C-alpha cells in the first residue's frame, strides 16, 4: 500500500470516528432534552394531614407508593437516572416536630454535607405557599471505576432546597438535586413542584387537635372521675395460644391543687419463642397534661438487660428523653429532646383518648402518639363497623359483647393496624393487632390472670396498691 493510500485511509478513519462521536453526542442531547420536558403526577396526598404534592412523571421512578414515615418525618422521593454518573433526585419531606435550627443554619448544613457552597438564597411565592430556598453547588473530583478520586475530572452537583411553614405548624421541605449533565433541569423541576403543593385546614389532623384540646381541658377529668378501673388482658396469637398478659390503670385525685394528680401505670409480659420480654411504666402529670414525667423499664429476661427510659415535659413545652441501658458493660446513656405540639399525646393515655373519641361527633382523627421509648408514631383513628368476631370466653368471664369498634392505623417502621372493640359501657373487650407481629388482647378477670401467671402476683398487687393510694383525696 502506498503512502498516499495510507494517509487517505487514516483520514477516512478519523472522519468516521468524528461522525460516530457526533452521533453519540446528538443522541445523548436528544435523550436529555426529551427528559427535560417532564410532566407532573397527580396530587399525592399525605393521609390525614390535609396536604398533597406532586412529583415528576415520565422518566422518573418513584421510590415508594406514597409518603413513608420514619424518625419524625414523612418522606416521598423519586429519581431519574440519565446515565451511570448522571441523575436527578427529588425529595419531599414533611416534619411533624418543629426544627431547633433556623432555615439559614439548615442550608449551611446541607452545603457542608455535599461539600458545596451556597450560590443564592431567597424567598418566593410558589402557588399556595412561600418557600425560603437556597441554590447550592458542589464540584468534587470524579471517581474511577475502582472508586478512587480522579482529580483530572470533576463532578458537579446542584441542589435546590426549599422550606415552607404550613398553616398547622408543620414544616414541608423540597430538595431537588442534579448530578452530571450540564443542563439546568433542577431549577425547572423545583419551581414546578413547589407550586404543586395544596393544603386544606379541615381533616383528621385538625379534628384530632380539637379533640385533644377538649380531652386535656375537660374530657379526661370527666372520664376518670367516674371510676378508677384496672384492666386485665391475655395476649394471644391468632390460634388462641397464650403469649403473655397486659394490665393498665389510670386514676385522678380529687384534689386539683396537686400538681401531679393524674397517675397511670401499666405492665405487660410477652413470651416470643425463647425471648421473654416485659415492660412496666409509671406516668404522672397534672390534670391538663401541661407537664408530665414518665418512667418505663423494659427487661429482656434472657440476656438480663434492662432499658430505662425517662420522658419529661416541662412548663416551657420541651420534652426531654433519657434512655439508660443497665446491666450491660459499658452502661450507655442517650439523651434527646423535642418540642411538644398540640397534636401530641402520651401513649399511656391513648385508650382513654379513644374512649373520648367514641363519645365525640368526629368520624376520624389523627394524633402523634409519644411511645414509651421516646419515639413519635402518628396514628389515624377511625370509627369502623363491627366485624363478625366472637368475644372469647364471654360466658365464663361474664363480659359484655362488643357494641362498637375503632380502627387505628399506625405509621412508621413498625407500622401496623389495631381494631379495638368496646362494650356498651365503653370498656375494651378485645383488641386485634396486625403487623410484623400479629396478636390480640382479650379482656379477662384478675383471678384468672393470677392463676395463669402466679409469678407476677407481687407486681400486680404493687400496681393496684399504688393506684388505690393515688386515687385517695
DOTI-427270 format. One record per residue (C-alpha): residue in one letter; x, y, z. Coordinates in steps of 0.02 Angstrom, whole numbers, padded with zeros to 5 digits. Each point is the difference from the previous one (the first is absolute). Example, Ala and Ser with C-alpha at 12.3 -4.5 7.8 and 13.67 -1.06 7.14 Angstrom:
residuo=a; xx=00615; yy=-00225; zz=00390
residuo=s; xx=00069; yy=00172; zz=-00033
This chain:
residuo=x; xx=00000; yy=00000; zz=00000
residuo=x; xx=00069; yy=00173; zz=-00048
residuo=x; xx=00026; yy=00143; zz=00120
residuo=x; xx=-00141; yy=00099; zz=-00081
residuo=x; xx=-00121; yy=-00145; zz=00025
residuo=x; xx=00052; yy=-00015; zz=00182
residuo=x; xx=-00029; yy=00185; zz=00028
residuo=x; xx=-00169; yy=-00006; zz=-00088
residuo=x; xx=-00056; yy=-00150; zz=00104
residuo=x; xx=00061; yy=00082; zz=00159
residuo=x; xx=-00102; yy=00156; zz=-00043
residuo=x; xx=-00156; yy=-00102; zz=-00034
residuo=x; xx=00019; yy=-00089; zz=00168
residuo=x; xx=00013; yy=00167; zz=00090
residuo=x; xx=-00154; yy=00065; zz=-00089
residuo=x; xx=-00097; yy=-00159; zz=00044
residuo=x; xx=00051; yy=00014; zz=00182
residuo=x; xx=-00050; yy=00184; zz=00002
residuo=x; xx=-00170; yy=-00040; zz=-00075
residuo=x; xx=-00026; yy=-00140; zz=00128
residuo=x; xx=00041; yy=00117; zz=00145
residuo=x; xx=-00113; yy=00134; zz=-00073
residuo=x; xx=-00143; yy=-00124; zz=-00016
residuo=x; xx=00024; yy=-00057; zz=00179
residuo=x; xx=-00001; yy=00178; zz=00062
residuo=x; xx=-00156; yy=00039; zz=-00103
residuo=x; xx=-00095; yy=-00150; zz=00068
residuo=x; xx=00054; yy=00039; zz=00179
residuo=x; xx=-00063; yy=00178; zz=-00020
residuo=x; xx=-00161; yy=-00067; zz=-00075
residuo=x; xx=-00028; yy=-00116; zz=00148
residuo=x; xx=00036; yy=00137; zz=00127
residuo=x; xx=-00108; yy=00124; zz=-00094
residuo=x; xx=-00147; yy=-00120; zz=-00005
residuo=x; xx=00016; yy=-00033; zz=00186
residuo=x; xx=00010; yy=00186; zz=00038
residuo=x; xx=-00180; yy=00019; zz=-00060
residuo=x; xx=-00076; yy=-00086; zz=00151
residuo=x; xx=-00179; yy=-00009; zz=00059
residuo=x; xx=-00063; yy=00003; zz=00178
residuo=x; xx=-00088; yy=-00145; zz=00083
residuo=x; xx=-00174; yy=00012; zz=00070
residuo=x; xx=-00002; yy=00073; zz=00178
residuo=x; xx=00066; yy=-00124; zz=00129
residuo=x; xx=-00088; yy=00028; zz=00166
residuo=x; xx=00077; yy=-00026; zz=00171
residuo=x; xx=-00137; yy=-00097; zz=00086
residuo=x; xx=-00088; yy=00093; zz=00139
residuo=x; xx=00105; yy=00158; zz=-00011
residuo=x; xx=-00095; yy=00103; zz=-00131
residuo=x; xx=00153; yy=00022; zz=-00111
residuo=x; xx=00041; yy=-00063; zz=-00175
residuo=x; xx=00148; yy=00021; zz=-00118
residuo=x; xx=00053; yy=-00059; zz=-00173
residuo=x; xx=00158; yy=-00083; zz=-00064
residuo=x; xx=00072; yy=-00003; zz=-00178
residuo=x; xx=-00079; yy=-00131; zz=-00113
residuo=x; xx=00077; yy=-00077; zz=-00156
residuo=x; xx=00177; yy=-00064; zz=00018
residuo=x; xx=-00003; yy=00016; zz=00190
residuo=x; xx=-00011; yy=-00151; zz=00113
residuo=x; xx=-00098; yy=00024; zz=00161
residuo=x; xx=00090; yy=-00086; zz=00144
residuo=x; xx=-00159; yy=-00035; zz=00100
residuo=x; xx=-00186; yy=-00012; zz=-00032
residuo=x; xx=-00030; yy=00155; zz=00105
residuo=x; xx=00069; yy=00092; zz=00151
residuo=x; xx=00099; yy=-00111; zz=00120
residuo=x; xx=00026; yy=00046; zz=00183
residuo=x; xx=00160; yy=-00019; zz=00099
residuo=x; xx=00085; yy=00100; zz=00139
residuo=x; xx=-00126; yy=00143; zz=00016
residuo=x; xx=-00020; yy=00031; zz=-00187
residuo=x; xx=-00101; yy=-00060; zz=-00149
residuo=x; xx=00103; yy=-00017; zz=-00159
residuo=x; xx=-00043; yy=-00020; zz=-00185
residuo=x; xx=00144; yy=-00023; zz=-00125
residuo=x; xx=00028; yy=-00035; zz=-00184
residuo=x; xx=00149; yy=-00009; zz=-00118
residuo=x; xx=00040; yy=00012; zz=-00186
residuo=x; xx=00159; yy=-00089; zz=-00050
residuo=x; xx=00073; yy=00083; zz=-00156
residuo=x; xx=00161; yy=-00100; zz=-00009
residuo=x; xx=00116; yy=-00096; zz=00115
residuo=x; xx=00064; yy=00162; zz=00077
residuo=x; xx=-00145; yy=00120; zz=-00033
residuo=x; xx=-00167; yy=00010; zz=00090
residuo=x; xx=-00135; yy=00115; zz=00065
residuo=x; xx=-00075; yy=-00035; zz=00173
residuo=x; xx=-00154; yy=00074; zz=00085
residuo=x; xx=-00038; yy=-00009; zz=00187
residuo=x; xx=-00157; yy=00064; zz=00086
residuo=x; xx=00015; yy=00001; zz=00191
residuo=x; xx=-00140; yy=00041; zz=00122
residuo=x; xx=00058; yy=00026; zz=00181
residuo=x; xx=-00121; yy=-00022; zz=00145
residuo=x; xx=00107; yy=00085; zz=00135
residuo=x; xx=00073; yy=00177; zz=-00011
residuo=x; xx=00182; yy=00025; zz=-00050
residuo=x; xx=00126; yy=00058; zz=00129
residuo=x; xx=00108; yy=00085; zz=-00133
residuo=x; xx=-00044; yy=00148; zz=-00111
residuo=x; xx=-00027; yy=-00017; zz=-00188
residuo=x; xx=00169; yy=00082; zz=-00035
residuo=x; xx=00088; yy=-00122; zz=00118
residuo=x; xx=-00081; yy=-00149; zz=-00086
residuo=x; xx=00056; yy=00063; zz=-00172
residuo=x; xx=00178; yy=00014; zz=00065
residuo=x; xx=-00007; yy=-00179; zz=00064
residuo=x; xx=-00063; yy=-00062; zz=-00169
residuo=x; xx=00141; yy=00090; zz=-00089
residuo=x; xx=00127; yy=-00077; zz=00118
residuo=x; xx=-00074; yy=-00174; zz=-00024
residuo=x; xx=00033; yy=00003; zz=-00189
residuo=x; xx=00163; yy=00098; zz=00011
residuo=x; xx=-00078; yy=00148; zz=-00090
residuo=x; xx=-00032; yy=00186; zz=00014
residuo=x; xx=-00160; yy=00101; zz=00005
residuo=x; xx=-00012; yy=00100; zz=-00161
residuo=x; xx=-00167; yy=00083; zz=00033
residuo=x; xx=-00139; yy=00011; zz=00130
residuo=x; xx=-00170; yy=00079; zz=-00009
residuo=x; xx=-00184; yy=-00005; zz=00046
residuo=x; xx=-00133; yy=-00016; zz=-00133
residuo=x; xx=-00184; yy=-00041; zz=-00020
residuo=x; xx=-00031; yy=-00164; zz=-00092
residuo=x; xx=-00184; yy=-00039; zz=-00020
residuo=x; xx=-00085; yy=-00006; zz=00170
residuo=x; xx=00157; yy=00021; zz=00106
residuo=x; xx=00157; yy=00105; zz=00021
residuo=x; xx=00162; yy=-00100; zz=00002
residuo=x; xx=00167; yy=00053; zz=00071
residuo=x; xx=00126; yy=-00078; zz=-00117
residuo=x; xx=00185; yy=-00020; zz=-00035
residuo=x; xx=00099; yy=-00047; zz=-00155
residuo=x; xx=00150; yy=-00105; zz=00051
residuo=x; xx=00138; yy=-00056; zz=-00120
residuo=x; xx=00135; yy=-00129; zz=00032
residuo=x; xx=00146; yy=-00049; zz=-00113
residuo=x; xx=00094; yy=-00154; zz=00061
residuo=x; xx=00127; yy=-00113; zz=-00086
residuo=x; xx=-00081; yy=-00135; zz=-00105
residuo=x; xx=00030; yy=-00182; zz=00046
residuo=x; xx=00086; yy=-00134; zz=-00101
residuo=x; xx=-00080; yy=-00171; zz=-00024
residuo=x; xx=00098; yy=-00058; zz=00151
residuo=x; xx=-00081; yy=00136; zz=00106
residuo=x; xx=00158; yy=00105; zz=00012
residuo=x; xx=-00007; yy=00190; zz=-00028
residuo=x; xx=00046; yy=00057; zz=-00175
residuo=x; xx=00066; yy=00177; zz=00026
residuo=x; xx=00011; yy=00032; zz=-00187
residuo=x; xx=-00191; yy=00004; zz=-00010
residuo=x; xx=-00129; yy=00077; zz=00115
residuo=x; xx=-00182; yy=-00044; zz=00032
residuo=x; xx=-00124; yy=00141; zz=00022
residuo=x; xx=-00148; yy=-00017; zz=00118
residuo=x; xx=-00136; yy=00132; zz=00005
residuo=x; xx=-00121; yy=-00001; zz=00147
residuo=x; xx=-00156; yy=00107; zz=00010
residuo=x; xx=-00067; yy=-00004; zz=00178
residuo=x; xx=-00158; yy=00085; zz=00058
residuo=x; xx=-00103; yy=00004; zz=00160
residuo=x; xx=-00171; yy=00068; zz=00046
residuo=x; xx=-00103; yy=00007; zz=00159
residuo=x; xx=-00174; yy=-00074; zz=-00020
residuo=x; xx=-00149; yy=00083; zz=00086
residuo=x; xx=-00012; yy=-00143; zz=00127
residuo=x; xx=00178; yy=00031; zz=00062
residuo=x; xx=00079; yy=-00146; zz=-00093
residuo=x; xx=00151; yy=00027; zz=-00114
residuo=x; xx=00009; yy=-00056; zz=-00182
residuo=x; xx=00165; yy=-00005; zz=-00095
residuo=x; xx=00042; yy=-00034; zz=-00182
residuo=x; xx=00172; yy=-00054; zz=-00062
residuo=x; xx=00042; yy=-00020; zz=-00184
residuo=x; xx=00178; yy=-00061; zz=-00034
residuo=x; xx=00079; yy=-00013; zz=-00171
residuo=x; xx=00165; yy=-00089; zz=-00032
residuo=x; xx=00093; yy=-00011; zz=-00165
residuo=x; xx=-00064; yy=00074; zz=-00164
residuo=x; xx=00019; yy=00188; zz=-00015
residuo=x; xx=-00186; yy=00037; zz=-00023
residuo=x; xx=-00096; yy=00106; zz=00122
residuo=x; xx=-00138; yy=-00127; zz=00029
residuo=x; xx=-00001; yy=00013; zz=00190
residuo=x; xx=-00065; yy=00178; zz=00009
residuo=x; xx=-00140; yy=-00033; zz=-00124
residuo=x; xx=-00056; yy=-00152; zz=00099
residuo=x; xx=00015; yy=00091; zz=00166
residuo=x; xx=-00112; yy=00144; zz=-00054
residuo=x; xx=-00132; yy=-00113; zz=-00074
residuo=x; xx=-00007; yy=-00113; zz=00153
residuo=x; xx=-00002; yy=00141; zz=00127
residuo=x; xx=-00151; yy=00073; zz=-00089
residuo=x; xx=-00090; yy=-00170; zz=00009
residuo=x; xx=-00024; yy=00001; zz=00190
residuo=x; xx=-00179; yy=00008; zz=00060
residuo=x; xx=-00064; yy=00007; zz=00178
residuo=x; xx=-00169; yy=00000; zz=00085
residuo=x; xx=-00019; yy=00036; zz=00184
residuo=x; xx=-00149; yy=-00118; zz=00021
residuo=x; xx=00031; yy=-00185; zz=00029
residuo=x; xx=00051; yy=-00133; zz=00127
residuo=x; xx=00156; yy=00093; zz=00062
residuo=x; xx=-00098; yy=00161; zz=00034
residuo=x; xx=-00141; yy=-00101; zz=00080
residuo=x; xx=00127; yy=-00094; zz=00105
residuo=x; xx=00070; yy=00162; zz=00069
residuo=x; xx=-00173; yy=00064; zz=00042
residuo=x; xx=-00045; yy=-00163; zz=00087
residuo=x; xx=00168; yy=-00004; zz=00092
residuo=x; xx=-00028; yy=00177; zz=00064
residuo=x; xx=-00170; yy=-00049; zz=00070
residuo=x; xx=00074; yy=-00162; zz=00067
residuo=x; xx=00134; yy=00093; zz=00099
residuo=x; xx=-00115; yy=00137; zz=00063
residuo=x; xx=-00155; yy=-00101; zz=00045
residuo=x; xx=-00032; yy=-00174; zz=-00070
residuo=x; xx=00146; yy=-00089; zz=00086
residuo=x; xx=-00052; yy=00061; zz=00172
residuo=x; xx=-00184; yy=-00040; zz=-00033
residuo=x; xx=00041; yy=-00179; zz=-00051
residuo=x; xx=00117; yy=-00034; zz=00146
residuo=x; xx=-00113; yy=00075; zz=00133
residuo=x; xx=-00130; yy=-00133; zz=-00039
residuo=x; xx=00109; yy=-00144; zz=00057
residuo=x; xx=00176; yy=-00067; zz=00019
residuo=x; xx=00011; yy=-00167; zz=-00086
residuo=x; xx=00144; yy=-00119; zz=-00027
residuo=x; xx=-00008; yy=-00098; zz=-00163
residuo=x; xx=00066; yy=-00176; zz=-00025
residuo=x; xx=00032; yy=-00082; zz=-00169
residuo=x; xx=00069; yy=-00162; zz=-00068
residuo=x; xx=00121; yy=00018; zz=-00146
residuo=x; xx=-00033; yy=-00139; zz=-00126
residuo=x; xx=00046; yy=-00045; zz=-00178
residuo=x; xx=-00135; yy=-00032; zz=-00128
residuo=x; xx=00000; yy=-00187; zz=00036
residuo=x; xx=-00051; yy=00038; zz=00180
residuo=x; xx=00170; yy=-00042; zz=00075
residuo=x; xx=00043; yy=00107; zz=00151
residuo=x; xx=00150; yy=00115; zz=-00024
residuo=x; xx=-00011; yy=00102; zz=00160
residuo=x; xx=-00106; yy=00131; zz=00084
residuo=x; xx=-00025; yy=00188; zz=00018
residuo=x; xx=-00076; yy=00109; zz=00136
residuo=x; xx=-00024; yy=00187; zz=00016
residuo=x; xx=-00088; yy=00125; zz=00111
residuo=x; xx=-00024; yy=00188; zz=00008
residuo=x; xx=-00065; yy=00110; zz=00141
residuo=x; xx=-00027; yy=00182; zz=00044
residuo=x; xx=00007; yy=00076; zz=00174
residuo=x; xx=-00148; yy=00107; zz=00053
residuo=x; xx=00121; yy=00130; zz=00066
residuo=x; xx=00030; yy=00110; zz=-00153
residuo=x; xx=00135; yy=00098; zz=00093
residuo=x; xx=00117; yy=-00149; zz=-00012
residuo=x; xx=00116; yy=00036; zz=-00147
residuo=x; xx=00019; yy=-00187; zz=-00036
residuo=x; xx=-00178; yy=-00059; zz=00032
residuo=x; xx=-00013; yy=-00109; zz=-00157
residuo=x; xx=00082; yy=-00171; zz=00014
residuo=x; xx=00007; yy=-00140; zz=-00128
residuo=x; xx=00090; yy=-00167; zz=00014
residuo=x; xx=00022; yy=-00148; zz=-00116
residuo=x; xx=00086; yy=-00169; zz=-00004
residuo=x; xx=00012; yy=-00129; zz=-00137
residuo=x; xx=00092; yy=-00162; zz=-00025
residuo=x; xx=00017; yy=-00088; zz=-00167
residuo=x; xx=00091; yy=-00162; zz=-00041
residuo=x; xx=00055; yy=-00020; zz=-00181
residuo=x; xx=00084; yy=-00168; zz=-00021
residuo=x; xx=00155; yy=00004; zz=00111
residuo=x; xx=-00006; yy=00189; zz=00023
residuo=x; xx=-00107; yy=00054; zz=00150
residuo=x; xx=-00021; yy=00188; zz=00013
residuo=x; xx=-00081; yy=00114; zz=00129
residuo=x; xx=-00035; yy=00187; zz=00017
residuo=x; xx=-00068; yy=00098; zz=00147
residuo=x; xx=-00042; yy=00187; zz=-00005
residuo=x; xx=-00048; yy=00137; zz=00121
residuo=x; xx=-00074; yy=00163; zz=-00066
residuo=x; xx=-00042; yy=00153; zz=00106
residuo=x; xx=-00063; yy=00169; zz=-00058
residuo=x; xx=-00111; yy=00146; zz=00042
residuo=x; xx=-00184; yy=-00022; zz=-00050
residuo=x; xx=00021; yy=00100; zz=-00162
residuo=x; xx=00162; yy=-00087; zz=-00053
residuo=x; xx=00095; yy=00164; zz=-00002
residuo=x; xx=00146; yy=-00088; zz=00083
residuo=x; xx=00037; yy=-00184; zz=00029
residuo=x; xx=00134; yy=-00124; zz=00049
residuo=x; xx=-00002; yy=-00177; zz=-00069
residuo=x; xx=00118; yy=-00141; zz=00049
residuo=x; xx=00004; yy=-00165; zz=-00095
residuo=x; xx=00106; yy=-00153; zz=00031
residuo=x; xx=00020; yy=-00130; zz=-00137
residuo=x; xx=00077; yy=-00167; zz=00049
residuo=x; xx=00068; yy=-00137; zz=-00111
residuo=x; xx=-00010; yy=-00148; zz=00118
residuo=x; xx=00117; yy=-00112; zz=-00100
residuo=x; xx=00154; yy=00110; zz=-00013
residuo=x; xx=-00040; yy=00091; zz=00164
residuo=x; xx=00006; yy=00173; zz=-00079
residuo=x; xx=-00108; yy=00148; zz=00046
residuo=x; xx=-00041; yy=00163; zz=-00088
residuo=x; xx=-00065; yy=00140; zz=00111
residuo=x; xx=-00078; yy=00147; zz=-00091
residuo=x; xx=-00048; yy=00165; zz=00081
residuo=x; xx=-00114; yy=00119; zz=-00097
residuo=x; xx=-00037; yy=00169; zz=00077
residuo=x; xx=-00102; yy=00149; zz=-00061
residuo=x; xx=00047; yy=00167; zz=00082
residuo=x; xx=-00101; yy=00161; zz=00010
residuo=x; xx=00093; yy=00074; zz=-00149
residuo=x; xx=-00073; yy=-00138; zz=-00112
residuo=x; xx=00162; yy=-00098; zz=-00022
residuo=x; xx=-00003; yy=-00190; zz=00009
residuo=x; xx=00164; yy=-00074; zz=00063
residuo=x; xx=00038; yy=-00184; zz=-00025
residuo=x; xx=00139; yy=-00095; zz=00088
residuo=x; xx=00029; yy=-00184; zz=-00032
residuo=x; xx=00119; yy=-00102; zz=00108
residuo=x; xx=00052; yy=-00178; zz=-00040
residuo=x; xx=00042; yy=-00089; zz=00163
residuo=x; xx=00069; yy=-00171; zz=00047
residuo=x; xx=00118; yy=00014; zz=-00148
residuo=x; xx=00180; yy=00053; zz=-00016
residuo=x; xx=00024; yy=00138; zz=-00036
residuo=x; xx=-00158; yy=00085; zz=00061
residuo=x; xx=-00068; yy=00113; zz=-00137
residuo=x; xx=-00100; yy=00163; zz=00018
residuo=x; xx=-00085; yy=00088; zz=-00146
residuo=x; xx=-00089; yy=00169; zz=00014
residuo=x; xx=-00105; yy=00099; zz=-00122
residuo=x; xx=-00141; yy=00127; zz=00002
residuo=x; xx=-00137; yy=00074; zz=-00109
residuo=x; xx=-00141; yy=00126; zz=00010
residuo=x; xx=-00169; yy=-00063; zz=00061
residuo=x; xx=-00135; yy=00042; zz=-00128
residuo=x; xx=-00189; yy=00016; zz=00007
residuo=x; xx=-00020; yy=-00166; zz=-00092
residuo=x; xx=00110; yy=-00101; zz=00120
residuo=x; xx=-00070; yy=-00125; zz=00126
residuo=x; xx=00095; yy=-00119; zz=00117
residuo=x; xx=-00041; yy=-00180; zz=-00045
residuo=x; xx=-00044; yy=-00036; zz=00184
residuo=x; xx=-00160; yy=00103; zz=-00025
residuo=x; xx=-00047; yy=-00067; zz=-00172
residuo=x; xx=-00137; yy=-00121; zz=00057
residuo=x; xx=-00086; yy=00138; zz=00099
residuo=x; xx=00017; yy=00117; zz=-00149
residuo=x; xx=-00081; yy=-00129; zz=-00115
residuo=x; xx=-00144; yy=-00012; zz=00125
residuo=x; xx=-00017; yy=00189; zz=-00014
residuo=x; xx=00003; yy=-00016; zz=-00189
residuo=x; xx=-00146; yy=-00123; zz=00005
residuo=x; xx=-00101; yy=00125; zz=00101
residuo=x; xx=00037; yy=00141; zz=-00124
residuo=x; xx=-00080; yy=00042; zz=-00168
residuo=x; xx=00161; yy=-00028; zz=-00099
residuo=x; xx=00013; yy=-00144; zz=-00122
residuo=x; xx=00190; yy=00005; zz=-00020
residuo=x; xx=00142; yy=00088; zz=00092
residuo=x; xx=00189; yy=-00003; zz=-00010
residuo=x; xx=00121; yy=00020; zz=00146
residuo=x; xx=00186; yy=-00023; zz=00030
residuo=x; xx=00025; yy=-00131; zz=00134
residuo=x; xx=00157; yy=00014; zz=00107
residuo=x; xx=00055; yy=-00179; zz=00035
residuo=x; xx=00081; yy=-00064; zz=00159
residuo=x; xx=00172; yy=-00003; zz=-00083
residuo=x; xx=-00015; yy=00183; zz=-00054
residuo=x; xx=-00042; yy=-00028; zz=-00183
residuo=x; xx=-00147; yy=00091; zz=-00079
residuo=x; xx=-00124; yy=-00105; zz=-00101
residuo=x; xx=-00142; yy=00088; zz=-00094
residuo=x; xx=-00166; yy=-00091; zz=00016
residuo=x; xx=-00160; yy=00016; zz=-00102
residuo=x; xx=-00153; yy=-00046; zz=00105
residuo=x; xx=-00162; yy=-00041; zz=-00090
residuo=x; xx=-00169; yy=-00070; zz=00047
residuo=x; xx=-00031; yy=-00168; zz=-00081
residuo=x; xx=-00141; yy=-00125; zz=-00010
residuo=x; xx=-00001; yy=-00154; zz=00107
residuo=x; xx=00072; yy=-00152; zz=-00086
residuo=x; xx=-00062; yy=-00177; zz=00023
residuo=x; xx=00108; yy=-00032; zz=00152
residuo=x; xx=-00042; yy=-00097; zz=00156
residuo=x; xx=00057; yy=00060; zz=00170
residuo=x; xx=00101; yy=-00149; zz=00069
residuo=x; xx=-00058; yy=-00079; zz=00162
residuo=x; xx=-00140; yy=00128; zz=00013
residuo=x; xx=-00107; yy=-00115; zz=00105
residuo=x; xx=00134; yy=-00057; zz=00122
residuo=x; xx=00069; yy=00176; zz=00025
residuo=x; xx=-00173; yy=00082; zz=00005
residuo=x; xx=00054; yy=00133; zz=-00127
residuo=x; xx=-00123; yy=00099; zz=-00105
residuo=x; xx=00005; yy=-00025; zz=-00189
residuo=x; xx=00078; yy=00137; zz=-00109
residuo=x; xx=-00115; yy=00144; zz=-00045
residuo=x; xx=00120; yy=00117; zz=-00093
residuo=x; xx=00171; yy=-00005; zz=-00082
residuo=x; xx=00143; yy=00116; zz=-00044
residuo=x; xx=00138; yy=-00028; zz=-00127
residuo=x; xx=00172; yy=00078; zz=00029
residuo=x; xx=00133; yy=00008; zz=-00137
residuo=x; xx=00176; yy=00032; zz=00064
residuo=x; xx=00134; yy=00071; zz=-00116
residuo=x; xx=00186; yy=-00037; zz=00004
residuo=x; xx=00127; yy=-00141; zz=-00008
residuo=x; xx=-00110; yy=-00098; zz=00122
residuo=x; xx=-00158; yy=00043; zz=-00098
residuo=x; xx=-00150; yy=-00103; zz=00050
residuo=x; xx=-00187; yy=00007; zz=00024
residuo=x; xx=-00108; yy=-00025; zz=00153
residuo=x; xx=-00185; yy=-00033; zz=00011
residuo=x; xx=-00068; yy=00032; zz=00175
residuo=x; xx=-00171; yy=-00065; zz=00053
residuo=x; xx=-00099; yy=00082; zz=00141
residuo=x; xx=-00151; yy=-00057; zz=00099
residuo=x; xx=-00151; yy=00109; zz=00037
residuo=x; xx=00084; yy=00080; zz=00151
residuo=x; xx=00154; yy=00051; zz=-00099
residuo=x; xx=00116; yy=-00136; zz=00066
residuo=x; xx=00124; yy=-00083; zz=-00119
residuo=x; xx=-00045; yy=-00183; zz=-00021
residuo=x; xx=00116; yy=-00046; zz=-00144
residuo=x; xx=00144; yy=00078; zz=-00096
residuo=x; xx=00065; yy=-00077; zz=-00161
residuo=x; xx=00175; yy=00051; zz=-00055
residuo=x; xx=00062; yy=-00040; zz=-00175
residuo=x; xx=00175; yy=00042; zz=-00064
residuo=x; xx=00173; yy=-00077; zz=00002
residuo=x; xx=-00054; yy=-00079; zz=00164
residuo=x; xx=-00186; yy=-00043; zz=00005
residuo=x; xx=-00091; yy=-00042; zz=00160
residuo=x; xx=-00154; yy=00048; zz=00100
residuo=x; xx=-00043; yy=00059; zz=00175
residuo=x; xx=-00152; yy=-00083; zz=00080
residuo=x; xx=-00077; yy=00078; zz=00154
residuo=x; xx=-00001; yy=-00114; zz=00151
residuo=x; xx=-00021; yy=00005; zz=00189
residuo=x; xx=00135; yy=00020; zz=00128
residuo=x; xx=-00018; yy=-00171; zz=00082
residuo=x; xx=00015; yy=-00091; zz=-00166
residuo=x; xx=00157; yy=00098; zz=-00044
residuo=x; xx=00080; yy=-00032; zz=00169
residuo=x; xx=-00038; yy=-00186; zz=-00015
residuo=x; xx=00089; yy=-00009; zz=-00168
residuo=x; xx=00145; yy=00116; zz=00047
residuo=x; xx=00028; yy=-00024; zz=00189
residuo=x; xx=00180; yy=00061; zz=-00010
residuo=x; xx=-00061; yy=00176; zz=-00038
residuo=x; xx=-00121; yy=00015; zz=00148
residuo=x; xx=00115; yy=00114; zz=00100
residuo=x; xx=00020; yy=00121; zz=-00146
residuo=x; xx=-00188; yy=00003; zz=-00028
residuo=x; xx=-00035; yy=00036; zz=00183
residuo=x; xx=00127; yy=00142; zz=00002
residuo=x; xx=-00087; yy=00082; zz=-00150
residuo=x; xx=-00171; yy=-00018; zz=00083
residuo=x; xx=00063; yy=00069; zz=00165
residuo=x; xx=00084; yy=00148; zz=-00084
residuo=x; xx=-00153; yy=00047; zz=-00102
residuo=x; xx=-00117; yy=-00016; zz=00150
residuo=x; xx=00113; yy=00108; zz=00108
residuo=x; xx=00015; yy=00133; zz=-00135
residuo=x; xx=-00189; yy=00000; zz=-00026
residuo=x; xx=-00031; yy=00057; zz=00179
residuo=x; xx=-00030; yy=00184; zz=00036
